[in-house]
Amino acid sequence: MRSLIPILVSLTLLTSFSSAQTPSNEWDIGWEDDDEPVMMTLDSVYNFDITIEFWIENSRPVQANIEFEVETNEDFTVDDPGSVSVPANSNETFEITISGSGLDDSNELIDARGQYYDIVTVVANLVVGGQSSDSKEIEKQLQFSPVYKLEYPTIDDINLNMKAGTDKEITIDIENRGNVDDAIKRIDFTFKSCPQMNYEVVSGLQQGTVIANKISGVVKLISPSSHPDKTCTFEVNTVSEGDSMGYVGKFEFDVEAPEIISEDDNGGSEEDNSVISANDGNSLPYLPFSVSMICVIFAAFLRR
């Protein structure tokens, strides 16, 4: 009987030691919000700074000393609690802050079309007697907030001059420079300073067209035959399905008025060369008939 006592004491101590080494059921860690992915909201210069909260529950009868390790994208900056102490039988909330940029090394927006871009992992180590006796980890998906941005990469290169009474076709390219797919909610074409001009969409550029990277369309510009000499502006306004913003592209072109043909009229009146000029030195002076009659009567009177 006496020989069993040391064995029972040893088993009790061993059990107590093992419980102290693996208290997995006596503490836990979790996120305050289970929604995923967490949006890394980009500002006007495409930087982000987010805070994510998590909790530590300590059901042990003694204080829990926890040390943290955070793993995520190497280009991100992370601020974590480092190490904390959670009182016995309590639940406390902590947070990590992640900051960074939504641009890649080429200064282009990082693609955000996938379900998530990266994962942040928080590892919590329970420290007992200066050593890690247990560890738990939680993960959270991260994704960049959507950015919508449409551009017209070739519209400034359009070199167009046309004559009145003609039409010309041009190609309009619309490029998606955002980080997610977009679509045409509405597209408008207008002429500035030239209300007589007209247009016709030949192909593409229709409402509802999805823009993953770039789309192209053809538009015919039509000038009436009576159009005057003028510099016109053609403007394209595409409204994004993503953010309902209008993105405008435009270019100038010249319209040449029709030529005016001047006819030389040779049937006009000319001076009658048969008329004798009063200044002609080889002709007699011109006297009116009445004056001549008076002279004759006066001469007859003198003869009497």
C-alpha positions as CSV (number, residue, x, y, z in Angstrom):
1,M,0.0,0.0,0.0
2,R,2.8,2.4,0.9
3,S,4.5,1.7,-2.4
4,L,1.4,2.9,-4.3
5,I,1.4,6.4,-2.7
6,P,4.5,7.7,-4.5
7,I,3.1,6.4,-7.8
8,L,-0.2,8.1,-7.3
9,V,1.6,11.4,-6.4
10,S,3.7,11.2,-9.5
11,L,0.7,10.6,-11.7
12,T,-1.1,13.5,-10.2
13,L,1.9,15.8,-10.8
14,L,2.3,14.6,-14.3
15,T,-1.3,15.2,-15.1
16,S,-1.1,18.7,-13.6
17,F,2.0,19.4,-15.6
18,S,0.5,18.1,-18.8
19,S,-2.6,20.3,-18.2
20,A,-0.4,23.3,-17.7
21,Q,1.4,22.6,-20.9
22,T,-1.7,22.2,-23.2
23,P,-4.5,24.4,-21.9
24,S,-6.2,24.5,-25.4
25,N,-9.7,24.3,-24.0
26,E,-9.0,27.1,-21.5
27,W,-8.4,30.0,-23.9
28,D,-9.4,31.0,-27.5
29,I,-9.0,33.7,-30.2
30,G,-11.4,34.9,-32.9
31,W,-12.3,37.9,-35.1
32,E,-14.8,40.5,-34.0
33,D,-16.4,40.5,-37.5
34,D,-16.6,37.3,-39.5
35,D,-17.4,39.0,-42.8
36,E,-14.8,38.4,-45.6
37,P,-13.0,39.7,-47.4
38,V,-12.0,42.8,-45.5
39,M,-11.9,45.7,-47.9
40,M,-8.7,47.7,-48.1
41,T,-10.4,51.0,-49.0
42,L,-8.2,53.0,-51.4
43,D,-8.0,56.8,-51.1
44,S,-7.5,59.3,-53.9
45,V,-3.8,58.4,-54.2
46,Y,-4.6,54.6,-53.9
47,N,-3.3,54.1,-50.4
48,F,-5.1,52.3,-47.6
49,D,-5.1,52.0,-43.8
50,I,-7.4,49.5,-42.2
51,T,-8.0,48.3,-38.6
52,I,-9.2,44.7,-37.8
53,E,-10.4,43.8,-34.3
54,F,-10.1,40.4,-32.7
55,W,-10.7,38.9,-29.2
56,I,-8.8,36.7,-26.7
57,E,-10.9,34.7,-24.2
58,N,-9.1,33.4,-21.2
59,S,-11.1,30.8,-19.2
60,R,-8.1,29.8,-17.1
61,P,-8.0,30.5,-13.4
62,V,-4.7,32.4,-13.9
63,Q,-3.6,35.3,-16.1
64,A,-2.8,34.4,-19.7
65,N,0.3,36.0,-21.3
66,I,0.0,36.1,-25.1
67,E,2.5,37.0,-27.8
68,F,1.4,37.8,-31.3
69,E,2.9,37.2,-34.8
70,V,1.2,38.6,-37.9
71,E,1.8,37.2,-41.4
72,T,0.6,39.0,-44.6
73,N,1.9,40.6,-47.8
74,E,5.5,41.7,-47.5
75,D,4.7,45.0,-49.1
76,F,2.2,45.9,-46.4
77,T,3.0,47.5,-43.0
78,V,1.4,45.9,-40.0
79,D,1.1,47.2,-36.5
80,D,0.1,44.5,-33.9
81,P,-0.2,44.5,-30.1
82,G,3.0,42.6,-29.7
83,S,2.4,40.9,-26.3
84,V,-0.6,41.3,-23.9
85,S,-1.8,39.9,-20.6
86,V,-5.4,38.8,-20.4
87,P,-6.8,38.5,-16.8
88,A,-8.2,35.2,-15.6
89,N,-11.8,34.4,-16.7
90,S,-12.0,37.4,-19.0
91,N,-12.5,38.3,-22.7
92,E,-10.6,41.3,-24.2
93,T,-10.5,42.9,-27.6
94,F,-7.4,43.9,-29.5
95,E,-6.6,45.2,-33.0
96,I,-4.1,45.1,-35.8
97,T,-3.6,47.9,-38.3
98,I,-2.5,47.2,-41.9
99,S,-1.5,49.9,-44.4
100,G,0.0,50.0,-47.9
101,S,-0.6,50.9,-51.5
102,G,-3.0,49.6,-54.2
103,L,-0.4,50.2,-56.9
104,D,2.2,47.8,-58.1
105,D,5.9,48.4,-59.0
106,S,4.8,49.8,-62.4
107,N,2.5,52.3,-60.7
108,E,-0.5,50.5,-62.0
109,L,-3.6,49.5,-60.0
110,I,-3.3,46.0,-58.6
111,D,-6.0,43.7,-60.0
112,A,-9.0,43.2,-57.6
113,R,-11.1,40.9,-59.8
114,G,-10.5,37.8,-57.7
115,Q,-12.3,36.7,-54.5
116,Y,-9.5,38.1,-52.4
117,Y,-6.0,39.5,-52.9
118,D,-4.2,38.3,-49.8
119,I,-4.7,36.7,-46.4
120,V,-3.6,38.1,-43.0
121,T,-2.8,35.5,-40.4
122,V,-2.6,36.3,-36.6
123,V,-0.7,33.7,-34.5
124,A,-1.3,33.9,-30.8
125,N,1.3,32.1,-28.5
126,L,0.4,31.4,-24.9
127,V,3.6,31.9,-22.8
128,V,4.0,29.9,-19.6
129,G,7.3,30.1,-17.7
130,G,8.9,32.1,-20.4
131,Q,8.2,29.5,-23.1
132,S,5.4,29.1,-25.6
133,S,3.1,26.3,-24.3
134,D,0.3,26.6,-26.8
135,S,-0.6,28.6,-30.0
136,K,-3.6,29.3,-32.0
137,E,-4.1,31.2,-35.3
138,I,-6.9,33.0,-37.2
139,E,-7.0,34.1,-40.8
140,K,-8.8,36.8,-42.7
141,Q,-9.1,37.5,-46.5
142,L,-8.1,40.9,-47.8
143,Q,-9.2,42.6,-51.0
144,F,-8.7,46.1,-52.5
145,S,-11.8,48.3,-52.9
146,P,-13.0,48.6,-56.5
147,V,-11.6,51.5,-58.5
148,Y,-13.4,52.6,-61.7
149,K,-11.5,54.6,-64.3
150,L,-12.1,54.9,-68.1
151,E,-9.8,56.6,-70.6
152,Y,-9.5,57.2,-74.3
153,P,-5.9,56.2,-75.1
154,T,-5.9,57.1,-78.8
155,I,-8.4,60.0,-79.1
156,D,-5.7,62.7,-79.0
157,D,-4.0,61.0,-82.0
158,I,-7.0,61.4,-84.3
159,N,-6.0,63.7,-87.2
160,L,-9.1,64.5,-89.2
161,N,-10.0,67.1,-91.8
162,M,-13.0,66.8,-94.0
163,K,-14.9,68.7,-96.7
164,A,-18.5,69.8,-96.5
165,G,-20.8,67.2,-98.0
166,T,-18.6,64.3,-97.1
167,D,-18.3,61.7,-94.2
168,K,-15.4,60.0,-92.5
169,E,-15.2,57.0,-90.1
170,I,-13.1,57.2,-86.9
171,T,-12.1,54.5,-84.4
172,I,-12.8,55.3,-80.7
173,D,-10.9,53.2,-78.1
174,I,-12.1,53.0,-74.5
175,E,-9.7,51.6,-72.0
176,N,-10.5,50.3,-68.5
177,R,-7.7,51.6,-66.1
178,G,-9.5,50.6,-62.9
179,N,-8.9,47.4,-60.9
180,V,-12.2,45.6,-61.7
181,D,-14.4,45.0,-64.8
182,D,-16.7,47.9,-65.8
183,A,-19.4,48.4,-68.4
184,I,-21.0,51.2,-70.4
185,K,-24.0,52.5,-68.5
186,R,-24.6,55.3,-71.1
187,I,-22.6,56.8,-73.9
188,D,-23.2,60.2,-75.6
189,F,-21.7,61.8,-78.7
190,T,-21.9,65.6,-79.2
191,F,-20.4,68.3,-81.5
192,K,-19.2,71.6,-80.1
193,S,-19.5,74.7,-82.3
194,C,-20.8,72.8,-85.2
195,P,-24.6,72.0,-84.8
196,Q,-25.0,71.1,-88.4
197,M,-22.7,68.0,-88.0
198,N,-24.2,64.6,-87.5
199,Y,-22.8,61.1,-86.6
200,E,-23.7,57.5,-86.9
201,V,-22.4,54.6,-84.7
202,V,-21.2,52.0,-87.1
203,S,-20.0,49.3,-84.7
204,G,-19.4,48.8,-80.9
205,L,-19.8,51.4,-78.2
206,Q,-23.2,50.2,-77.1
207,Q,-24.9,50.6,-73.8
208,G,-24.2,47.6,-71.5
209,T,-20.9,46.6,-73.2
210,V,-18.5,45.1,-70.7
211,I,-15.1,46.7,-70.5
212,A,-12.6,44.2,-69.1
213,N,-9.5,45.8,-70.6
214,K,-10.2,47.7,-73.8
215,I,-13.0,48.0,-76.4
216,S,-13.1,49.7,-79.8
217,G,-15.9,51.1,-81.9
218,V,-16.4,52.9,-85.2
219,V,-18.3,56.2,-85.5
220,K,-19.1,57.9,-88.8
221,L,-18.9,61.8,-88.9
222,I,-21.3,63.3,-91.4
223,S,-20.9,66.9,-92.7
224,P,-23.7,68.6,-94.7
225,S,-22.9,70.1,-98.1
226,S,-23.8,73.6,-96.7
227,H,-21.3,73.5,-93.8
228,P,-19.1,76.6,-93.5
229,D,-15.3,76.7,-92.9
230,K,-15.1,75.9,-89.2
231,T,-13.1,74.1,-86.5
232,C,-15.3,71.6,-84.7
233,T,-15.0,69.5,-81.5
234,F,-16.3,66.0,-81.2
235,E,-16.9,64.8,-77.7
236,V,-17.5,61.3,-76.2
237,N,-19.0,61.0,-72.8
238,T,-19.1,57.4,-71.3
239,V,-20.9,56.9,-68.1
240,S,-19.4,54.0,-66.0
241,E,-21.7,51.3,-64.7
242,G,-19.4,50.9,-61.7
243,D,-19.4,54.4,-60.2
244,S,-21.9,56.3,-62.5
245,M,-19.3,58.9,-63.3
246,G,-19.0,60.4,-66.8
247,Y,-15.6,60.1,-68.5
248,V,-15.1,62.5,-71.4
249,G,-12.7,62.4,-74.4
250,K,-12.6,64.8,-77.3
251,F,-10.7,66.0,-80.3
252,E,-10.8,68.9,-82.8
253,F,-11.2,68.7,-86.6
254,D,-11.6,71.1,-89.4
255,V,-14.5,71.3,-92.0
256,E,-13.7,72.9,-95.3
257,A,-16.7,74.8,-96.9
258,P,-17.6,74.0,-100.6
259,E,-15.9,76.0,-103.3
260,I,-17.8,78.9,-104.7
261,I,-17.6,78.9,-108.6
262,S,-17.6,82.4,-110.1
263,E,-19.1,82.6,-113.7
264,D,-17.7,85.2,-116.1
265,D,-20.8,86.8,-117.7
266,N,-19.7,88.0,-121.2
267,G,-23.2,89.0,-122.2
268,G,-23.2,92.2,-120.3
269,S,-23.8,95.7,-121.9
270,E,-20.8,97.5,-123.4
271,E,-20.5,101.2,-124.4
272,D,-21.8,101.9,-127.9
273,N,-18.7,102.8,-130.0
274,S,-20.9,104.5,-132.6
275,V,-21.8,107.4,-130.3
276,I,-19.7,110.4,-131.2
277,S,-18.1,112.0,-128.2
278,A,-18.6,115.7,-127.7
279,N,-14.8,115.9,-127.0
280,D,-13.9,114.3,-130.3
281,G,-11.5,116.8,-132.0
282,N,-12.5,115.7,-135.6
283,S,-16.2,116.3,-135.2
284,L,-18.4,119.4,-135.4
285,P,-19.9,121.1,-132.3
286,Y,-23.3,119.7,-131.5
287,L,-26.1,122.3,-131.5
288,P,-29.7,121.6,-130.5
289,F,-32.4,121.9,-133.2
290,S,-34.2,124.8,-131.4
291,V,-31.1,126.9,-131.4
292,S,-30.6,126.3,-135.1
293,M,-34.1,127.5,-135.9
294,I,-33.7,130.7,-133.8
295,C,-30.5,131.5,-135.8
296,V,-32.3,131.0,-139.1
297,I,-35.2,133.3,-138.1
298,F,-32.8,135.9,-136.8
299,A,-30.8,136.0,-140.1
300,A,-34.0,136.4,-142.2
301,F,-35.0,139.3,-140.0
302,L,-31.7,141.1,-140.5
303,R,-32.0,140.8,-144.3
304,R,-35.2,142.9,-144.3
